C-alpha cells in the first residue's frame, strides 16, 4: 500500500510538473508574442516620426537653397547691368577719342605747313646773313664756339685762382687746428729715465748676507747681471746702478727672490738670475700683448709683439720708448680720423715706427730703415712699412700714412720736457764701450758700470790664458783712448774664471 501510495504521489508530482511546465511555456509564449507585437507597433511609430522629420529637413534645406539661388541670380543680374553700363561708357569714350584724334590730325597738318613756312623763312634769312657777313653757317658756328671757349677758360682760371688763394689762407689755420686738437686729445705724462734702482730691505742685517764673505755674493751678482751694486750707509736700501733698465730689473728681481728665500751664495745667485731672465722675457712678451690689446692693434707677428714689449726697457733721449710709441700711435689715429683716413692703420704704423731702436744686435743701419726691414720681414703691409721707413726721410714717402707718422713722432718727442739729450748721449757712450770690448776674440760678456768709469770684461778660460788677459786689458784701454770721447778715466777689468761642473746621477 505504501509503495502504491508512493507511486501515486510520484505520478502526481510528475503530472503536476508537466502541467506546470506546459502552463509556463504557454504563458512565456504569450508574453513573447505580446512583446514582439508592442515592439513592431513602437518601431512603426518611430519610423513614421523619422520620416516626418526627414521630410521637414528636406523642405527647409530646399527653401534655403532656393533662397541662395535667388540671391545669386540677383547679384548676377546686377553685375550684368554694371557691365552693360561700362560697355556704354567705353563706347562713348572711344567716340570722343576718335573725335579728338581727328582734331589732332588737323592740328598736325597745320603745324607741318607752318614748319615748312618757318624753314623756308630761316633758309631765306640764313642766305641773307651769309651774303651780308661773307661767312658760311659752319664758319660762323666755329667762330662762336671759339669765342665761348676763350670766355669759359678765362672764367675758370679766375675761379681756380680764387680757390687756390682761399686754400692758402685757410690751409695753415686748418692744419694748426688739427694738430692742436690732436695734441689736446692725446696728452700723456713725460717719462723720466733713471740709471739707478733702489732695492728696499727690512733690516741692515740682510746687507751682510747680500755682501757675503769677503764680498763674494755681490761680485757674483754683479758678474751675472752686469750691474753695479752699492751697499753704503743708507738705511734699509741697496742701490742698483746700470744704464740698461733690463739689467737693473733682472738684478732687482733676483735680489728680491734671494732675500725672500734666504739662501744667498754664488751658485744660488746664478741659478736665480737665470730664472729671472726668463721671467723678464715673459714679462716683455706680456707687455707687448697688453699694449697691442689696449691700442686695438691685432694680427701682429709674435716677434713684433716681443719687440713692442721690449720698448718698455728702452729710452730715446730720456723718453720711455714704449710710452712714446703708444702716444705716437694715439696721435696718428686721431689725426687720421680728422683727415678722413683709416685710424686703425695709422695707429698700427705709429706703434711700430720705432721698432728699429730695440735690435737684439748692434747695427749700423738707421733705426727707421731697420724697422721697415723688420716690418716687411714679419709680413706687414707695404703702406705700414713705408710709414716706418720714411718717418725720418730715409726713404721716399709713398702713402699718406708716412707724413702722419712723421708729424706725430715729432709732436710726441718735441713736447717740452719729453726728451733729454744728455741721457741719450750717456747711454750711447756706454753701449759703445761694451760693443768695443765685445769685438775682441775670446770675450764672452762686457758690462759698463759706475756710470761708464769702469768696464768689466769676462773672457772664456779656454780661449785666453792668464798671461794674455793683461795684454787684452791694455789693448782695450788703448782702443777706447783712441776712438772714444769720455770724461775722466775708464778702468778696464778683465775677469777669467775656470769652472768644473759635474752631475751625480
Secondary structure, DSSP 8 states (H G I E B T S, - for coil): -HHHHHHHHHHHHHHHHHHHHHHHHHHHHHHHHHHHHHHHHHHHHHHHHHHHHHHHHHHHHHHHHHHHHHHHHHHHHHHHHHHHHHHHHHHHHHHHHHHHHHHHHHHHHHHHHHHHHHHHHHHHHHHHHHHHH---HHHHHHHHHHHHHHHHHHHHHHHHHHHHHHHHHHHHHHHHHHHHHHHHHS--------SEEEEE-S-THHHHHHH-GGGHHHHHHHHHHT-EEE--S-TTEEEEE-S-HHHHHHHHHHHHHHHHH---SHHHHHHHHHHHHHHHHHHHHHHHHHHHHHHT-----HHHHHHHHHGGG-EETTEEHHHHHHHHHHHHHHHHHHTTS-HHHHHHHHHHTTGGGS-SS--SS-HHHHHHHHHHHTT--HHHHHHHHTTTTSS---SHHHHHHHHHHHHHHHSTTS--HHHHHHHHHHHHHHHHHHTSTTEEEEEEEGGGTEEEEEEETTTS-HHHHHHHHHHHHHHHHHH---SS--EEEEEEE--------
